[in-house]
Amino acid sequence: MRRGRWLAAIVAVAAIAAAVVATSTYGGTTAKKPIVIGWAFDSSGAMAPFDNPALAAAKIEIAHWNARGGVLGRKLKLNTCDTQGNKPDIAKACAVKLLGQHADVIFTTCDVDLAAPVVQEAINRGKLAVASCIGTDQMGPKRFGSKGRLAFTFGNVAQDEGSAMADYAWKRGWRKAALATDTVIVYFKNVVQAFEARWKQLGGKVVASETYQSLGGNNVQNVVTRLNSVKADVVVTSTAGAFGALSTLISGLRSLGNNTPVINSWAGDGTYWLPKSPKVTNYYFLTYASVFGDDPSRAVNTLAKQIHAGTGGFITGPAAVDGVVTAIRRSHGSTKGIVLAKTMERFRKVPTISGLVSFSKNLHSVFGRRYRVIRIQDNVPKVVGTIVAKKVVKI
């Protein structure tokens, strides 16, 4: 009799233990390991106007996912490291630190050259490397070889963005374009190259092709003088206000009485760089989202207001979080780099807060996203339309 009671007690204890294990594994909120996102960001250098708002918005999106129970029952945990201007040695040290904190996915800054030390460390360890807004096709195998299959960006690929700029310019009835290429980073160059390729496909004419260099370059005014001497319907460039040349370029033309429309990529987003005099007029840029309260998406307007966003690039932070979450869910909970990479290569119009996102085996940068077109007139920005590139050109 005693032996029977003893066996019954053992069975009862085993049943309780099994229930605890089952609860911890499937239904509990404390036993499941979190999914760790390690984010190396630039708080104070040239990428700060893009990295800071993307990270701030991503934190809010992570909180939203965690409030809904996380990803398949696992909470998202964010660890950050400041690259202090993306100094190569500090950026690499950040990657090592974040990987040492068991990061499942590594996020990095918004330029492929500056991101390279972080990306390389991540992919060498078999981890997925994600940028919120790098805009070139080099964030992938093209730059990083076979291991580059683990590298993705939720920025628009330059071939798509430049094409969209050309499509919009053509739609406006502009037929003669003067190109002004900032050579300081690959993305700037690629956008203008893509514009030119698509422009010629449409039947447009290039009446001038000038180059300049921001971040210390001193030839911008010479370019302004030469651009002023040609008859163009639109001046095309890709550069950032934070890099110093944009204000000189536009102010220089306007000071000469030249009011030719200028169209820029999302790099030229924001009003932080606007000169007080002469006021910026007839200036257009394509971007991910409007931060001026007039975006077509109510969710975007709400988020922009929450973080006091300065440029539309902020939306790429939460979009990247959404994309990684989707990849993990579609991969049945796996956080292995190659598993997630294969899943993301099959993304076709995946919904994110930034709109629909598509990748391919060759393009690990977004194409097909709907751009906001914003015009600044007398220093006042306003959404004047949206556009999706009809073709991703080759450059």
C-alpha positions as CSV (number, residue, x, y, z in Angstrom):
1,M,0.0,0.0,0.0
2,R,2.8,2.3,1.0
3,R,4.6,1.4,-2.3
4,G,1.5,2.4,-4.3
5,R,1.2,5.7,-2.6
6,W,5.0,6.3,-3.2
7,L,4.6,5.6,-6.9
8,A,1.5,7.8,-7.1
9,A,3.4,10.7,-5.5
10,I,6.3,10.3,-8.0
11,V,3.8,10.3,-10.8
12,A,2.2,13.5,-9.4
13,V,5.5,15.2,-9.0
14,A,6.5,14.2,-12.5
15,A,3.2,15.6,-13.9
16,I,3.7,18.9,-12.1
17,A,7.3,19.1,-13.4
18,A,6.1,18.3,-16.9
19,A,3.5,21.0,-16.7
20,V,6.1,23.5,-15.5
21,V,8.4,22.6,-18.3
22,A,5.6,22.9,-20.8
23,T,4.5,26.2,-19.4
24,S,8.1,27.5,-19.5
25,T,8.6,26.4,-23.0
26,Y,5.3,27.3,-24.7
27,G,3.2,29.5,-22.5
28,G,5.4,31.3,-20.0
29,T,6.6,34.9,-20.3
30,T,9.9,34.6,-18.4
31,A,11.6,31.3,-19.5
32,K,11.9,32.0,-23.2
33,K,15.1,33.7,-24.2
34,P,14.6,37.1,-25.8
35,I,15.6,37.9,-29.3
36,V,18.5,40.3,-29.0
37,I,19.0,43.1,-31.5
38,G,22.4,44.7,-31.3
39,W,22.4,48.2,-32.9
40,A,25.7,50.1,-33.7
41,F,24.7,53.7,-34.4
42,D,26.3,57.1,-34.9
43,S,25.1,59.6,-32.3
44,S,27.2,62.6,-33.3
45,G,28.8,62.2,-36.8
46,A,27.7,62.7,-40.4
47,M,25.2,59.8,-40.0
48,A,23.6,61.1,-36.8
49,P,20.7,62.9,-38.6
50,F,19.7,59.5,-40.0
51,D,20.7,57.0,-37.3
52,N,19.3,58.8,-34.3
53,P,15.7,59.2,-35.5
54,A,15.7,55.7,-37.0
55,L,16.8,54.2,-33.7
56,A,14.4,56.3,-31.7
57,A,11.4,55.2,-33.8
58,A,12.7,51.5,-33.7
59,K,12.6,51.6,-29.9
60,I,8.9,52.5,-30.1
61,E,8.2,49.7,-32.6
62,I,10.0,47.2,-30.4
63,A,7.9,48.3,-27.5
64,H,4.8,47.7,-29.6
65,W,5.8,44.2,-30.5
66,N,6.7,43.4,-26.9
67,A,3.3,44.7,-25.8
68,R,1.7,42.2,-28.1
69,G,3.7,39.3,-26.7
70,G,6.9,39.6,-28.8
71,V,7.7,37.2,-31.6
72,L,6.3,33.8,-31.2
73,G,6.3,34.3,-27.4
74,R,9.9,35.8,-27.3
75,K,10.4,39.4,-26.4
76,L,12.7,41.7,-28.3
77,K,15.6,43.1,-26.5
78,L,17.6,46.0,-27.8
79,N,21.3,46.6,-27.0
80,T,23.0,49.7,-28.5
81,C,26.6,50.9,-29.0
82,D,27.7,54.4,-30.1
83,T,30.2,54.3,-32.9
84,Q,31.1,58.0,-32.2
85,G,31.1,59.2,-35.8
86,N,31.6,55.7,-37.3
87,K,35.3,55.6,-36.5
88,P,36.4,52.2,-38.0
89,D,38.1,51.0,-34.8
90,I,35.2,52.1,-32.6
91,A,32.6,50.6,-35.0
92,K,34.4,47.3,-35.0
93,A,34.7,47.3,-31.2
94,C,30.9,48.0,-31.0
95,A,30.2,45.0,-33.2
96,V,32.4,42.8,-31.0
97,K,30.7,44.1,-27.9
98,L,27.2,43.6,-29.2
99,L,28.0,40.1,-30.4
100,G,29.5,39.4,-27.0
101,Q,26.1,40.3,-25.6
102,H,24.6,37.5,-27.6
103,A,23.0,39.6,-30.3
104,D,20.9,37.5,-32.7
105,V,20.8,40.3,-35.3
106,I,23.2,43.3,-35.8
107,F,21.8,46.6,-37.0
108,T,24.2,49.2,-38.4
109,T,24.6,52.7,-39.8
110,C,23.2,54.3,-43.0
111,D,26.2,54.3,-45.3
112,V,27.8,51.1,-46.6
113,D,31.4,52.3,-46.4
114,L,31.0,53.4,-42.8
115,A,29.0,50.3,-41.9
116,A,31.5,47.9,-43.3
117,P,33.4,47.2,-40.1
118,V,30.2,46.3,-38.2
119,V,28.8,44.3,-41.1
120,Q,32.0,42.3,-41.6
121,E,32.1,41.3,-37.9
122,A,28.5,40.2,-38.0
123,I,28.5,38.1,-41.1
124,N,31.8,36.5,-40.1
125,R,29.9,35.2,-37.1
126,G,27.0,34.0,-39.2
127,K,24.7,36.7,-38.0
128,L,22.2,38.7,-40.0
129,A,23.4,42.3,-40.6
130,V,20.7,44.9,-41.2
131,A,20.9,48.6,-42.0
132,S,17.9,50.8,-41.6
133,C,18.6,53.1,-44.6
134,I,21.7,52.2,-46.6
135,G,20.6,53.0,-50.2
136,T,23.0,51.0,-52.4
137,D,23.1,47.4,-53.8
138,Q,26.4,47.0,-52.1
139,M,24.7,46.0,-48.9
140,G,24.9,42.3,-49.9
141,P,27.1,40.0,-51.9
142,K,28.2,42.7,-54.3
143,R,30.3,44.3,-51.5
144,F,30.9,41.5,-49.0
145,G,31.2,38.4,-51.2
146,S,29.4,35.1,-50.4
147,K,29.0,36.0,-46.7
148,G,27.3,39.2,-47.9
149,R,24.2,37.0,-48.4
150,L,23.6,37.8,-44.7
151,A,23.6,41.6,-45.3
152,F,20.4,43.6,-45.9
153,T,19.1,47.1,-45.8
154,F,15.7,48.6,-45.5
155,G,16.8,51.6,-47.4
156,N,15.7,52.0,-51.0
157,V,18.2,50.7,-53.5
158,A,19.6,53.7,-55.5
159,Q,18.6,52.1,-58.8
160,D,14.9,52.3,-57.7
161,E,15.2,55.7,-56.1
162,G,16.9,57.3,-59.1
163,S,14.4,55.8,-61.4
164,A,11.5,57.1,-59.4
165,M,13.1,60.6,-59.5
166,A,13.3,60.4,-63.3
167,D,9.7,59.1,-63.5
168,Y,8.5,62.0,-61.4
169,A,10.5,64.6,-63.4
170,W,9.1,63.2,-66.6
171,K,5.6,63.3,-65.2
172,R,6.1,67.0,-64.4
173,G,6.9,67.7,-68.1
174,W,10.6,68.4,-67.6
175,R,12.7,67.1,-70.5
176,K,16.1,68.7,-70.1
177,A,18.1,67.7,-67.0
178,A,21.4,69.0,-65.6
179,L,23.1,66.5,-63.4
180,A,25.2,67.4,-60.3
181,T,26.8,64.4,-58.7
182,D,28.2,64.5,-55.1
183,T,31.1,62.0,-55.2
184,V,31.6,61.7,-51.5
185,I,29.7,58.4,-51.0
186,V,28.6,55.6,-53.3
187,Y,24.9,56.1,-52.7
188,F,24.9,59.7,-53.9
189,K,26.7,58.7,-57.1
190,N,24.5,55.7,-57.7
191,V,21.2,57.7,-57.4
192,V,22.3,60.2,-60.1
193,Q,23.5,57.3,-62.3
194,A,20.2,55.6,-62.0
195,F,18.3,58.9,-62.8
196,E,20.4,59.3,-65.9
197,A,19.8,55.7,-67.1
198,R,16.0,55.9,-66.6
199,W,15.9,59.5,-68.0
200,K,17.5,58.3,-71.2
201,Q,15.1,55.4,-71.4
202,L,12.2,57.9,-71.1
203,G,13.7,60.0,-73.9
204,G,15.0,62.8,-71.7
205,K,18.0,64.9,-72.5
206,V,21.0,65.5,-70.3
207,V,22.3,69.1,-70.9
208,A,25.1,69.1,-68.3
209,S,26.9,66.6,-66.0
210,E,28.9,68.1,-63.2
211,T,30.6,66.7,-60.1
212,Y,31.3,68.1,-56.7
213,Q,32.4,66.8,-53.3
214,S,30.7,67.7,-50.0
215,L,32.3,67.2,-46.6
216,G,35.2,69.5,-47.2
217,G,35.0,69.9,-50.9
218,N,35.5,73.4,-52.2
219,N,34.3,73.2,-55.8
220,V,30.5,73.5,-55.3
221,Q,30.4,77.2,-56.2
222,N,32.2,76.4,-59.5
223,V,29.6,73.8,-60.3
224,V,26.9,76.4,-59.5
225,T,28.4,78.8,-62.0
226,R,28.5,76.2,-64.7
227,L,25.0,75.0,-64.0
228,N,23.7,78.5,-64.3
229,S,25.1,78.8,-67.8
230,V,22.9,75.9,-69.2
231,K,19.2,75.8,-70.1
232,A,17.7,73.0,-68.0
233,D,14.2,72.1,-66.9
234,V,15.5,70.5,-63.7
235,V,18.8,70.2,-61.8
236,V,19.3,66.7,-60.4
237,T,21.4,65.8,-57.4
238,S,21.7,63.4,-54.4
239,T,23.3,64.9,-51.3
240,A,22.5,65.5,-47.7
241,G,22.1,68.8,-45.9
242,A,24.3,67.5,-43.1
243,F,27.1,67.1,-45.6
244,G,27.3,70.9,-46.2
245,A,27.0,71.3,-50.0
246,L,23.3,71.3,-50.5
247,S,22.7,74.7,-49.1
248,T,25.6,76.1,-51.1
249,L,24.3,74.5,-54.3
250,I,20.7,75.8,-54.0
251,S,21.5,79.2,-52.5
252,G,24.1,79.7,-55.1
253,L,21.6,79.1,-58.0
254,R,18.9,81.2,-56.3
255,S,21.3,84.1,-55.7
256,L,22.0,84.2,-59.4
257,G,18.3,84.5,-60.1
258,N,18.2,80.9,-61.3
259,N,14.9,79.3,-60.2
260,T,15.3,76.0,-62.1
261,P,13.6,73.2,-60.0
262,V,16.1,71.1,-58.1
263,I,15.2,67.5,-57.3
264,N,17.1,65.4,-54.7
265,S,16.9,62.0,-53.2
266,W,15.8,61.3,-49.6
267,A,19.3,62.3,-48.5
268,G,18.1,65.9,-49.0
269,D,15.1,65.5,-46.7
270,G,14.5,67.8,-43.7
271,T,14.5,71.5,-43.0
272,Y,17.4,71.6,-40.5
273,W,19.8,72.7,-43.3
274,L,17.7,75.5,-44.8
275,P,19.4,78.9,-45.1
276,K,17.4,81.9,-43.9
277,S,18.3,83.9,-47.0
278,P,17.8,83.4,-49.8
279,K,14.9,81.1,-48.9
280,V,14.8,77.8,-50.6
281,T,12.3,77.6,-53.5
282,N,11.3,75.1,-56.1
283,Y,13.2,72.4,-54.3
284,Y,11.9,68.8,-54.5
285,F,13.0,65.6,-52.8
286,L,11.8,62.0,-52.7
287,T,11.7,60.4,-49.3
288,Y,10.2,57.5,-47.3
289,A,7.8,59.5,-45.3
290,S,6.8,63.1,-44.5
291,V,7.7,64.4,-41.0
292,F,5.7,67.5,-41.6
293,G,2.3,66.2,-40.4
294,D,0.9,65.6,-43.9
295,D,2.0,62.1,-44.7
296,P,-0.7,59.9,-46.3
297,S,-0.3,57.4,-43.4
298,R,-1.8,58.4,-40.1
299,A,0.5,55.9,-38.3
300,V,3.5,57.7,-39.8
301,N,2.3,61.1,-38.7
302,T,1.7,59.8,-35.2
303,L,5.2,58.3,-34.9
304,A,6.9,61.3,-36.5
305,K,5.3,63.5,-33.9
306,Q,6.3,61.2,-31.0
307,I,10.0,61.3,-31.8
308,H,10.1,64.8,-33.3
309,A,11.6,63.4,-36.5
310,G,13.7,65.6,-38.7
311,T,13.7,63.5,-41.8
312,G,11.6,60.8,-43.3
313,G,14.4,58.3,-42.9
314,F,13.2,57.8,-39.3
315,I,10.6,55.3,-40.6
316,T,13.3,52.9,-41.8
317,G,14.2,52.0,-38.2
318,P,10.8,50.6,-37.3
319,A,10.4,49.2,-40.9
320,A,13.6,47.2,-40.3
321,V,12.3,45.9,-37.0
322,D,9.0,44.9,-38.7
323,G,11.0,43.1,-41.5
324,V,13.2,41.2,-39.1
325,V,10.1,40.1,-37.1
326,T,8.4,38.9,-40.3
327,A,11.5,37.0,-41.2
328,I,11.7,35.3,-37.8
329,R,8.1,34.4,-37.9
330,R,8.3,33.0,-41.4
331,S,11.4,31.0,-40.4
332,H,9.4,29.4,-37.6
333,G,11.3,31.2,-34.9
334,S,14.8,30.7,-36.2
335,T,17.3,33.5,-35.7
336,K,20.1,31.8,-37.7
337,G,21.6,34.3,-40.1
338,I,21.4,32.1,-43.2
339,V,17.8,31.0,-42.5
340,L,16.7,34.6,-42.1
341,A,18.6,35.7,-45.2
342,K,16.9,33.0,-47.4
343,T,13.5,34.0,-46.0
344,M,14.1,37.7,-46.7
345,E,15.3,37.1,-50.2
346,R,11.7,35.9,-50.8
347,F,10.1,39.0,-49.5
348,R,7.6,40.3,-52.0
349,K,5.5,43.3,-51.0
350,V,5.9,42.6,-47.3
351,P,3.9,45.1,-45.2
352,T,5.9,47.4,-42.9
353,I,5.1,50.7,-41.3
354,S,7.1,52.3,-44.2
355,G,5.0,50.5,-46.9
356,L,5.5,47.4,-48.9
357,V,9.0,46.0,-48.9
358,S,10.5,43.6,-51.5
359,F,14.0,42.0,-51.8
360,S,15.5,39.5,-54.2
361,K,18.5,37.2,-54.3
362,N,20.4,40.0,-56.1
363,L,19.0,43.0,-54.4
364,H,19.2,43.1,-50.7
365,S,18.0,46.7,-50.7
366,V,14.4,47.7,-51.0
367,F,12.7,48.3,-54.3
368,G,9.1,49.1,-55.2
369,R,8.4,51.2,-52.1
370,R,6.0,54.2,-52.6
371,Y,8.0,57.4,-52.2
372,R,6.6,60.7,-50.9
373,V,7.4,63.7,-53.1
374,I,7.9,66.8,-51.0
375,R,8.4,70.4,-52.3
376,I,10.0,73.2,-50.3
377,Q,8.8,76.6,-51.4
378,D,9.9,79.7,-49.4
379,N,11.4,77.3,-46.8
380,V,7.9,75.6,-46.3
381,P,7.8,71.9,-47.0
382,K,4.7,70.1,-48.3
383,V,3.8,66.7,-49.8
384,V,2.9,67.2,-53.4
385,G,2.5,63.6,-54.5
386,T,3.7,60.0,-54.2
387,I,5.4,57.8,-56.8
388,V,6.5,54.2,-57.3
389,A,9.4,53.5,-59.7
390,K,8.1,51.8,-62.8
391,K,11.5,50.1,-63.4
392,V,14.6,49.3,-61.5
393,V,17.3,50.3,-63.9
394,K,20.8,48.8,-64.2
395,I,23.8,51.0,-63.7
